[in-house]
Amino acid sequence: MENLKICLISDTVYDVNGVSRFIQDFAKEALAFEKPFFVITSTKKEHYEKIENVINLKPLFVMKMPFYKSLDLVIPNFFKIYKKIKEINPSLLHISTPGTVGLCALISAKILKIPVVGIYHTDFPSYLYKNTKSKFVKNGTVLFLKLFYKGYKAIFLRSEEYSNIVQEQLNFKKENLYLVKAGINIKSFDKSFNDETIWDGYQVQKDKFKVLYVGRLSVEKGVDTLISYWNEFNLSDCELILVGDLEFELNQKELKNIKIIGRKQKEDLSKLYASSDCFIFPSTTDTLGQVVMEALSSALPVIVTNQGGPKTFVSQEFGYILDFKQKDEVKKAILELKNHKEIYDYKSSKAYEFMRDMSISHSFLDFWSKNEQFSKVCK
């Protein structure tokens, strides 16, 4: 389609998570390739860099999101969002989050008669069920999502794993689902960032085998289970490094060889990846698992679950796909990487090699191409 112009709306752009980094990177790629791609959000949070095509409209009210404390629940200014969308006049409106900002954009699109498509970033029903253990909450969330996505022309998926889930939960036809090629900024996450001195600031012994986790330290990510396992493993010559904000109650005095170092960004995060030994990701609800790709790009072998997005691209050549209910298998994988240099070196090199074709540029151009295809169908 000639003159394709895309406006992406998201409640999470300046948060410290994989979805935010994905959107920020796409905005930068659009500038690099000179594509008319704009991002609209509404938050009081600030970002460490100005991205020209990301537009932040000041919200009317902000509070912490229940069950999702790292995110804000905002009351945006509908008229500002409507006015900005009208001014941009996109040929397609992408809504990447079913929140209040996304809802304002959805209403605006209906008024302005702009086709709406979505990016399914987050499995909210599973997230909320993990936190509340309530089927009522889960079913209510599914019902809300069905209503929210009812008028969408298409949904873009981050991994094939969620194709069936979206078809069943949201009543979407397979022909209206598009898979976006997975990708990250491989220049920002690379083994060249290795810097052993970074551990001095965290009181981590350099000779210990360092197992890294990056993301929200929350129940729905399985971090509580991971900590419980690690305390039982009692691996005195290993250290579990947790990067992110703690979102559940925890007696840190009872932790054994575990360091919780909070959220990190920019080069600090890149160095933490490249200076660790392997990556572990216990989540069963991630639609993709961008942090897993960031670890692979930093030449880290990875350990992931047999549920969710990461298992769709992780191979036994460079990682382990495990049932995390089998804690002995998790321990066995860690010890195999630690004690067998030839296995470790092979998986490390294969991880790095795999990610050379998974750049954010490839992902963005694939996204743009699929939107052009969809727009032709939409005519």
C-alpha positions in Angstrom: 0.0 0.0 0.0 1.4 3.4 -1.0 1.7 6.0 1.7 1.2 3.6 4.6 1.3 5.5 7.8 1.1 3.7 11.2 0.3 5.1 14.6 1.0 2.7 17.6 -0.8 3.4 20.9 0.5 1.9 24.1 0.0 2.3 27.9 3.6 1.1 28.4 6.4 2.9 26.6 8.6 4.3 29.3 8.4 1.3 31.7 11.4 -0.9 32.2 10.3 -4.1 30.5 10.6 -6.0 27.2 7.5 -4.5 25.7 8.7 -1.0 26.3 12.1 -1.7 24.8 10.4 -3.3 21.8 8.3 -0.2 21.1 11.2 2.2 21.7 13.4 0.2 19.4 10.7 0.1 16.7 10.3 3.8 16.9 14.1 4.2 16.4 14.1 1.8 13.5 11.2 3.8 11.8 13.4 6.9 12.0 16.4 5.1 10.6 14.4 3.7 7.7 12.4 6.9 7.3 9.0 5.2 7.7 6.0 7.2 8.9 5.5 5.4 12.2 4.4 7.3 15.4 3.9 6.2 19.0 1.4 7.7 21.4 1.4 7.1 25.1 0.3 8.9 28.3 2.5 8.7 31.4 4.2 10.8 34.0 7.3 8.6 33.7 10.3 10.0 32.0 12.8 8.3 29.7 16.5 8.8 29.6 16.5 9.7 25.9 14.2 11.6 23.6 12.8 9.7 20.7 11.5 12.0 18.1 8.4 10.0 17.0 7.3 9.0 20.5 4.6 11.4 21.7 3.8 11.5 25.4 0.5 13.2 26.3 0.3 14.2 30.0 -2.4 12.2 31.8 -5.1 13.6 34.1 -4.5 11.1 36.9 -2.1 8.3 37.8 -2.1 5.4 40.3 -0.3 2.1 40.7 -1.9 -0.8 38.7 -3.5 -3.4 41.0 -1.7 -6.8 40.7 0.9 -5.2 38.4 2.7 -2.7 40.6 5.5 -1.8 38.1 2.9 -0.3 35.8 0.8 2.8 36.3 -3.0 3.0 35.8 -3.6 6.4 34.2 -6.6 8.4 33.3 -5.5 10.0 30.0 -6.9 13.1 28.4 -9.2 11.6 25.7 -9.4 14.8 23.7 -5.6 15.2 23.5 -5.3 11.6 22.3 -8.2 12.1 19.8 -6.7 15.3 18.5 -3.2 13.8 18.1 -4.5 10.8 16.2 -6.6 13.0 13.9 -3.5 15.2 13.3 -1.3 12.2 12.4 -4.1 10.8 10.3 -2.7 7.2 10.1 -3.9 4.6 7.6 -3.7 2.0 10.4 -3.9 2.3 14.2 -2.0 -0.3 16.2 -3.1 -0.7 19.8 -0.6 -2.7 21.8 -2.2 -2.6 25.3 -5.8 -3.1 26.3 -5.6 -0.3 29.0 -7.1 3.2 29.4 -4.8 4.8 26.8 -5.6 2.0 24.3 -9.4 2.4 25.1 -9.2 6.1 24.3 -7.4 5.3 21.0 -10.0 2.6 20.1 -12.9 5.1 20.6 -11.0 7.8 18.6 -10.4 5.3 15.8 -14.1 4.5 15.6 -15.0 8.2 15.4 -12.3 8.9 12.8 -13.1 5.6 10.9 -9.5 4.4 11.0 -8.9 0.6 10.8 -7.7 -0.8 14.1 -5.2 -3.7 14.6 -3.5 -4.9 17.7 -0.2 -6.4 19.0 -0.8 -9.1 21.5 2.1 -8.5 23.9 0.8 -9.7 27.2 -1.3 -12.7 28.4 -3.3 -10.7 30.9 -5.7 -13.6 31.9 -2.8 -15.8 32.9 -1.0 -13.0 34.6 -4.0 -12.1 36.8 -4.8 -15.7 37.5 -1.3 -16.3 38.7 -1.6 -13.4 41.1 -5.1 -13.9 42.4 -5.7 -17.7 41.9 -9.2 -16.6 40.9 -11.0 -18.2 37.9 -13.6 -15.5 38.2 -10.9 -12.8 37.6 -9.4 -14.8 34.8 -12.8 -15.4 33.1 -13.7 -11.7 33.6 -10.5 -10.6 32.0 -11.1 -12.9 29.0 -14.6 -11.4 28.6 -13.2 -7.9 28.8 -10.5 -8.7 26.1 -13.2 -10.2 23.8 -15.1 -7.0 24.0 -12.0 -4.8 23.7 -10.7 -6.7 20.6 -14.1 -7.2 19.0 -13.7 -4.5 16.3 -10.1 -5.2 15.4 -9.3 -6.1 11.9 -6.2 -8.1 12.8 -3.9 -9.0 15.6 -0.1 -9.2 15.3 1.5 -11.9 17.5 5.0 -12.0 18.9 5.2 -15.8 18.8 3.3 -18.7 17.2 2.7 -20.1 20.7 -0.2 -17.7 21.2 -2.0 -18.3 17.9 -4.4 -20.9 19.3 -4.9 -19.0 22.5 -5.9 -15.8 20.7 -8.2 -17.8 18.3 -10.0 -19.5 21.2 -10.0 -16.7 23.8 -10.8 -13.7 21.5 -12.8 -15.5 18.8 -10.3 -14.5 16.1 -9.9 -16.3 12.8 -6.5 -17.6 11.9 -6.4 -15.6 8.7 -6.6 -12.4 10.7 -3.5 -13.2 12.7 0.0 -12.1 11.7 3.2 -13.2 13.2 5.9 -10.6 13.6 9.5 -11.8 13.2 11.1 -11.8 16.7 14.0 -9.5 17.1 15.9 -7.2 19.5 18.6 -4.6 19.4 21.6 -7.0 19.1 24.0 -4.0 19.2 22.9 -3.2 22.7 23.1 -6.8 23.9 26.3 -8.3 22.9 29.2 -10.4 24.5 31.5 -7.4 23.9 29.9 -5.7 27.0 31.5 -8.3 29.3 33.0 -6.4 32.3 33.9 -8.4 35.4 34.4 -5.2 37.4 30.6 -4.7 37.4 30.2 -7.3 40.1 32.3 -5.3 42.6 29.4 -2.9 43.2 27.1 -5.8 44.0 29.4 -7.8 46.3 29.3 -10.8 43.9 32.4 -13.0 43.8 33.7 -13.1 40.3 34.7 -16.8 40.5 31.1 -17.9 41.3 28.9 -19.3 38.5 26.4 -16.5 37.9 22.8 -17.4 37.0 20.9 -14.3 35.8 17.2 -13.4 35.7 16.0 -10.1 34.3 12.4 -8.9 34.5 9.7 -8.1 37.0 10.3 -10.1 40.3 6.7 -11.3 40.5 4.6 -14.3 41.2 3.2 -14.5 37.6 6.8 -14.6 36.3 7.5 -17.6 38.6 10.2 -15.8 40.5 8.8 -16.9 43.9 9.2 -20.6 42.7 12.7 -19.9 41.4 13.8 -18.4 44.7 12.3 -21.4 46.6 14.1 -23.8 44.4 17.4 -21.9 44.7 17.3 -22.0 48.5 16.8 -25.7 48.3 19.6 -26.3 45.8 22.1 -24.6 48.2 24.7 -24.2 45.5 27.5 -22.5 47.4 29.7 -21.9 44.3 26.8 -20.4 42.3 25.0 -17.0 42.6 21.4 -16.2 41.5 21.3 -12.6 40.2 17.8 -11.1 40.1 17.5 -7.8 38.1 14.1 -6.0 38.5 11.7 -4.6 41.0 10.5 -7.0 43.7 6.7 -7.2 43.6 5.9 -9.7 46.4 6.8 -10.0 50.1 10.1 -11.8 50.7 12.3 -12.2 53.7 15.7 -11.4 52.2 17.5 -12.6 55.2 16.6 -16.2 54.3 18.1 -16.0 50.8 21.0 -18.2 50.0 23.5 -16.9 47.4 20.9 -14.7 45.9 21.4 -11.0 45.0 18.4 -8.7 44.2 19.9 -5.7 42.5 16.8 -3.8 41.3 16.0 -2.5 37.9 18.8 -1.6 35.5 18.9 0.2 32.1 21.2 1.1 29.3 24.9 -0.1 29.5 24.5 -1.4 33.0 22.0 -3.9 31.9 24.1 -4.8 28.9 27.1 -5.5 31.1 25.1 -7.6 33.5 23.9 -9.9 30.7 27.4 -10.2 29.1 29.2 -10.7 32.5 26.9 -13.5 33.7 27.3 -17.2 32.9 23.8 -18.3 32.0 20.2 -17.1 32.0 17.1 -18.6 33.7 13.5 -17.7 32.9 10.8 -19.5 34.9 7.8 -17.6 33.4 5.1 -19.7 31.7 2.9 -16.7 30.6 5.2 -14.6 28.3 4.0 -14.2 24.8 7.6 -14.0 23.6 10.3 -13.5 26.2 12.4 -10.6 24.9 14.8 -10.9 27.9 15.6 -14.4 26.8 16.7 -13.1 23.4 18.7 -10.4 25.0 20.5 -13.1 27.0 21.2 -15.2 23.9 22.5 -12.2 22.1 24.9 -11.8 25.0 26.2 -15.4 24.4 24.4 -16.9 27.5 23.0 -20.4 27.4 19.3 -20.2 28.6 17.0 -22.3 30.8 13.3 -21.7 30.0 10.0 -23.4 30.7 8.1 -25.7 28.3 5.1 -23.2 28.4 4.9 -19.8 26.8 6.7 -17.9 24.0 10.4 -18.6 24.7 10.1 -22.3 23.9 9.2 -21.5 20.3 12.7 -20.2 19.5 14.9 -21.8 22.2 16.8 -24.8 20.9 18.6 -27.6 22.8 21.7 -26.4 20.9 21.9 -23.3 23.1 19.5 -23.9 26.0 17.2 -26.1 28.0 13.4 -26.3 27.7 12.2 -27.8 31.0 9.1 -28.5 33.0 9.8 -26.2 36.0 7.7 -28.4 38.2 10.6 -30.9 38.0 13.1 -28.9 40.1 15.7 -31.6 39.9 15.9 -31.0 36.2 16.4 -27.3 36.7 19.3 -28.0 39.1 20.8 -30.6 36.7 20.8 -28.1 33.8 22.6 -25.4 35.9 25.2 -27.9 37.1 25.8 -29.3 33.6 26.6 -25.8 32.4 28.8 -25.1 35.4 30.8 -28.3 35.4 31.1 -29.2 31.7 33.1 -26.5 29.9 32.8 -28.1 26.5 29.0 -28.2 26.8 28.9 -24.6 28.1 31.2 -23.2 25.3 29.2 -25.0 22.6 25.9 -23.6 23.8 27.3 -20.2 24.4 28.7 -19.9 20.9 25.4 -21.3 19.3 23.4 -18.8 21.3 25.4 -15.9 20.0 25.3 -17.3 16.4 21.6 -17.8 16.5 20.9 -14.2 17.4 22.9 -12.7 14.5 19.8 -13.0 12.3 17.4 -11.7 15.0 18.1 -8.0 14.8 15.4 -5.4 15.5 15.9 -4.1 12.0 14.8 -7.4 10.5 11.8 -7.5 12.9 10.7 -3.9 12.1 11.0 -4.4 8.3 9.0 -7.7 8.6 6.4 -5.8 10.6 6.2 -3.1 8.0 5.9 -5.6 5.2 3.1 -7.5 6.9 1.2 -4.2 7.5 1.5 -3.4 3.8 0.1 -6.9 3.0 -2.7 -6.4 5.5 -3.6 -3.0 4.2 -4.0 -4.3 0.7 -6.4 -7.0 2.1 -8.2 -4.3 4.1 -9.0 -2.2 1.0 
